[in-house]
């Protein structure tokens, strides 16, 4: 699609999140990025795991580096630099990590280039192909004010001695759009209660939109969580997201907020979301609840607005969990929840 703006005409890609000008400059959010762009617009650095070379500058697709860690190291915090992760349509284009990646630079963004499917993108980040030890977590987002878009992260080494934890977010006001987080992707991790796909520890005012979190190819048998919220995490929200599991017991949890003062006097919001558990397969079970919370003092309210789920109930009875929906009907096993406090039924 061609777009006209104050920049002149440019080609829009990835649903308008990126663009390319006639002279092959990158456009992010309607602004050219790079040394010739507007002041403060930032510099793009390209990472091409399949074809890049860490001895190159990373400033163009043709001079892309191979390592995501190297690409992040080229950026400067607080000036809206962008790491562009280039996929090749196969797992050979995966950015491989050998240690936890700490995204610690404020206002440095990560955008994938590839087919923007919701499930199992091949523009992705994972551990080394032969790894046998979990990175717990594999990715930490400790920075604030970052945009993450159009890539997948995956972990499934098969280690039995350590929890599988894919991403921990300790930073605030970050925006995740069309990101896949699939972190309990081995049977050993799925049997550990401490495993999770996404852990929010103290980070606040982050938004996930149109993201897929979890995986249905490995059955979960322990009280692990798709999303776990801890340590004064304020005003985080999820919109139009899918939370995925395949439970073989009633104990796995979609959303775990079971800690005192987890929300620090604030809200946790799920709007237009789908809590999806794979049924009608061997050993399938319905999770007992979608959400667990600390009934003594979670210090906040958890809202499910226009959501559907595959579980026995939303949560134990209590005003801490509020269900808002235009319909209370149950359709093909998916409960839209009705309206009001979570009912213990």
N, C-alpha and C positions, 0 to 999 in steps of 0.2 A: 504494500500500500504506500502511495506517495503522500507526503504531508507538506503543507505550506505553513511557514511560520516566519518569525523574525529572522530565522537563520537562512531563509530561502527554502527551496524544496529539498527534502531528504526522504530516503526510503525507510519506512517503519517496519521493524521486525519484532518478534516475540510479543505480540499483542500490544505494541506501542511502547514497551518499556525500554527498547533500544532502537536506534536508528543509525543509518549510514548516509553521510553527505556525498555529494558528487565527487568530492576530492578525498573520499574514503576516511573521513574523520568520524569518530564515534559520538553518537548523541545519546545522552541519558537524561530522562526527565525533561526533554525539550531543550537541553543545553548541550553544546559541543563540549566535550572534555578533552583535555590535552593542553599543551603549552600554547596553542593558538586559540584556545577556547576562552570563555569569559573568565574574569578574575574570580578565583575561588571555585571554579567548576571542577577542578581536579584533573588527574592524569590517569588514563587507562593503562593497565598492564595485563598482558595476555599470557595465559597458561594453557599449553597444549600438551597434555601428558603423553599422547601417542607420538607426536612429531617434534616437540620442543627441545631446546638445548639450554641448560642452566647457565651457560657461558654467554648467552645473548642478552640483549637489553630488555626484552619483553615489551617493547613499546609499540609493536605492530604485530598482527597475526603471523607475519613471516619471520619475525624475530622472537617468537614466543618462547618462554621458559617451559621446562617440563614439570617442575615441582611447584605445587601450590604453596608450600612453605617459602620457597624462593620468591614467588610472585608477591606474597604478602610482605616479605621483607623489603621489596622495592618501593612499597607505598609509604606515604607520609600521612600521619594521623591528622584529622580535623580539617582536611581540605577536599574531602569528597573524592578521593582517588577510588578507582574501580578496578577490581580484579575480574577479568573476563575468563571464565573457564570454558574451554572449547572441547566439546565431545566429538567422538568419531562414529557414533551410532552403535558401538559395541562396548564390551567390557574392557577392551584394549585401551580405550580412552579414559579409563578411571584414574583419578588422582589418588595415588597410594600413599598412605601415612605409615610411618614406623614409630611415631610417638604422638601424644595428644597434640592436636592443633589448637592453640589458644589464639582466637581472634580477639586481640586486645587493643586494637587501634580504633579510637572513636571516629565515626563518619568515614570509614573505609568500607566499601560495598563489594559484594560478591554476586556476580550474575553469570548464569550458565547459558551457553549457546548450543542449541541442539533441539531435538523434538521435545516440545514442552508437555508431554503426556503427564497425567497425574500420577500414574503408578509405574514404578521401576524405570525411571529415566536412565538413559545411558550417558548423560552428562552427570557424572557422579564422583563421590568421594568415598573411599573405603580404606581398609587396612591392607597391608601387603598380602598378595595372593596366597602365600604359603604360611601366613601367620598362624600361630597356635595359642597366642596369648591375647586376651582382651585388652583394649585400651579403654580404661574406665575413668573418665569418658573419652570417647574418640575425638570429640570436638568440644571445646569450651568457647562460649561467646561471653567474654567479660567486658567488651566494649559497649558503648552507647551510640545510638543514632546511626545504625548501620542498616542497609537494605540487603536482604538475601533473597535471590529469586532464581527459579528455573533450574534447579539441580536436585540430585538425590544423594543421600548419605546412607551407607549400609555397613553393618557390622555383624559377623557371624563366624567367629573363629572356632567355636566348639570347646573352648576352655571350660572346665567344670569347677575350678577352684576360685573363680572370680566372677562377680556380677557383670553382665553385659549392660553397659551404659553408653548410649550413643552420643547424645548432646546434652550438655549442661549449660543453662543460660543464667549467668549472674549479672549481666549488664541490663540496661534499661532503655526503653524507647527505641527498640529495634523492630524492624518490619520484615516478616517472612512471607513471601508470596510464591505459590506453586512450588514449594519445597517438599521433598519426600524424606522422611526420617524413619528408617527401618533398622532397628537396633537390636531386636531379640530374634536373631535369624539363625540360631543353632539350638538344638535340643537341650544342651547342657545349660545354656543361659536361660532358656525358657523354664527350666526346673528350679531356678533360684528366685526367691522372693525379692531380693534386692535389685533385680534387673529392671531397667526401664528404657523406653525409647527417647523420652524427653524429660529432663529434670530441670525445674525452675527453682533456683536457690537464691532468694532475695531479690532477683531481678524484677523490675516493675514497669508497667505501662508498655509492654511489648504486645505486638499484634501478629497473629498468624492468620493468613487468609488463603483459602483455596489450597490448603496443604493436606498431605496424607501422612499420618503418623501411625506406625505400627506395620505389622506384616501378618499375612494369613497362611504362609507356607509352612510354618512351624507351630505345632500345638503347644500351648502354655499350660502347665500343670501346677504352678505355684502362684502365690499372691503378689506377683510382680505387676507393674503398671505400664500402661501406654504413656501416660503423663503423670508425673509426681511433682507436687508443689510443696516447698518447704521454706522456712526462714524468712518471714516477713515479705512475701512476694505480693506486691500490690498492683491492682487494676490491670492484670493481664487479660487478654481476650483472644478468642478463637472464632473466626467467622467463615462459614461455608467450608469447613474442614471435615475430613473423614478420619476416624480413629479405628484402627483395624486390629483384630486378633483372631486366633483360632483356639478356643479354650477346650481343654479336655477335662477340666474340673471347674467347680463353681468359684474358686478363689481368685483367679486373675481379675484385675481391676482396670477399668479404662482411665479413671481419674482418681488419684490418691492425694487427698489433702488432709491426711490424718496426722496432724501435728498441732500442738497448741500454738496459737498466734501465727499460724501459717500465712494468713492473709493480712495481718497487721491493720485491722480496721478498714478493710476495703472489699471490693468485689472481684470475683473471678467469673468471666462471662463466656458462655458458649452459645453462639447464635447460628441457626440454620446448619447445624452439624449432624453428622451421621455416625453413630457408634455401632460399628459393624463387627459382628462375631460370626465366623463361618460355621454354619450348621449343616445338617444332613450329610455328614461325613463320619467315618469310623471314629468312635470315642469322643464325639462332639458333646459339649456341655454348655449350658447357659451360665454366664457369670451371675453371681448372686445379686450384684448391684453394679450400676454404672460408676457410682462415685462413693468413696469413703471419706469421712471427715472426722475431725476431732470434736466430739459432742460437748466436751467440757469447755472448750474455748478456742474454736477455730478463728474467732475474732473477724468475722466477715460473712459475706453471703455469696453463695455459688448459684449462678443463674443458668438455666437451660431454656433457651428461647427458640421455639419452632424447631426442635431437634427430634430425631427418631433414634431408637436404640434396639439392640438385640440383647436383652438381659432380663432377669426375673423382675427387677424393679430399679427405679432410679437411685434410691438411697434409703437409708434408715429414716424413719419419721423424724422431722425436725424442721424448724423455720430456717435453718442454715442453708438448705437447698430449696430453691424456688424454681418451679416449673411453669413456663409460660408458653401457651400454644393456642392456635386457632381451632384445634380439634383434639378431642380426647379419644378418638377412635383407635382401635388396634387393627392393623392391616398386615396380613401375612406374617404375624409374629413381631412386627415392629410397633412399639408403643410410642405414640407421640406425646403421651404424658399428661394431658389435661392441663389444668391451671391451678396454681397455689403451692402450698408447702408439699415437700416430698412425703408421700404416704408410705407407711411401713407395710406394704402389701404388694 
